[in-house]
Amino acid sequence: MKIRLYLMLLTTIMIASCFGGGPAGTVKSFYKEVESGKLESATELLSNSTRSQLSADKLKLSLQEGTRQIDAKGGIEKIVVTEEKVIGETATVAVKILFADDTEQVDQISLIQEDGKWRIQISVSRGK
């Protein structure tokens, strides 16, 4: 009986780690939401600070451009997390994104924990 309980617990942990817990899961979800054009869902994965730096229209246009760029590459084939570092309520996630047109993109994403959820933290530089 103890072995069965242990195996069920281990399976639950493995499933949770594969399907999006933690900072890496947030990053993967963000790219998938942008790819599928679910811009409101993608926006919810951004930190409050990031959302406050741009107007809603500019943020939507930026995410739409991301969707177009992903589509132009034939879509995302795979997202590989190459590194995840968590320090308190901040994290960095390094990913390699493999596209259907055999190109790849390497990104390093910063995250912050807000209300118990990991959110992507982007510093938007304003043009002069």
N, C-alpha and C positions, 0 to 999 in steps of 0.2 A: 504494500500500500504506500509506503514512504517513497519507494522508487517511482511509482506512477505519479505521485504528487510532484516529486522533483522534476521528472520529465515534462510534466505539464507546465511547471513554472519556467523551466529552461526554454521550452518552445515559445511561451508567451514573450519572454525577454527577447528571443531571437526575432520574432515577428515584429515586435515594437521597434527594434533597432533597424530593421529593413524598411519599415514603412513610415519613417519620418519623424522620429523623436529627436529632440535636441537641435543644436545649430545646423548640423549637416542636413537634417530633414527639412528644415525651414528653407535652406538654400535650394535644395532640389525641388521643393514645392514651388518656390518662387519662379524658377526657370520653367517649370512645366505649366504654371498658370499663365505666364507671359506667352509661351509657345502656343497655347490653346486660345489665346485672346481673352482670357478671363481676367480682365484688368482690375476689376474691383477686388477680386480675391488676391491678386498680386499686390495691390496697394495695401491691403490689410496686413501683409507680411513685412511691410516697411515700418521702421520706428516712427514714433510721433515726431521726433526731431527732423527726420528725413521728409516726412509729409508736410511739415510746416515750412520747409525751405522753398517749396514750389507751389504755385497756384494749382488747383485741381486740374485745370485745362492743360497746363504745361506738363504736369505729371502724366496725365492721360496720353498726351502726344508722345512723350518720351517712351512710355511703355508700348504704345502702338508701333513706334519705330523698332523697338526690340522684337515685337512679333513679326514685323515685316522682314527684319534681318534674319531671324531664325527660319522663316518660311523660304527666303531666298536660298538658304543653304539646304533645303529639303527637309528641315525639321531636325530635332535632337534625336540622335540614336542612343546616346548613353551619357550619363553624368557620373564621373568617377571622382569621389572625394579622395584627395591625395593627402590631406592633413586637416586635423581639427584640433584646435587649442582652445580650452576653456579656462578662463581666469576669473573666478567670481561670477559677476553678472555680465561679463563681456566674453566674446569669442571671436576667433578667426577661422575661416574654413577656406581651404585651397581646393579648387575643383578643376578638372579637365573636362570640357564639354566636347563630345564627339558628334559631329553633324553627319547627315546622310550623304553629303557631297564629299565626304572623306577629309574635310577640314576639321580643325580643332581650335579651341579657344581655352586659354588658361586664365583663371580669375582667382583673386584672393578677396574674400568677402568678410567684412566686419559685421558683427552682430552685438546686440545688447538685449538683456532680458527686461521686459516690461510686463507687469501684471502676470508674472509667471510664464510668459511666452517669449520665445526667441524671435527677435525682429531684426531685419537687415538695416544696418546703419550706413547711410551714404552721405558723404559730405559734398554738397553741391556748391561748386565755385561759381560765383556770379560774375558775369562779364562786365568789363568797364564801359 
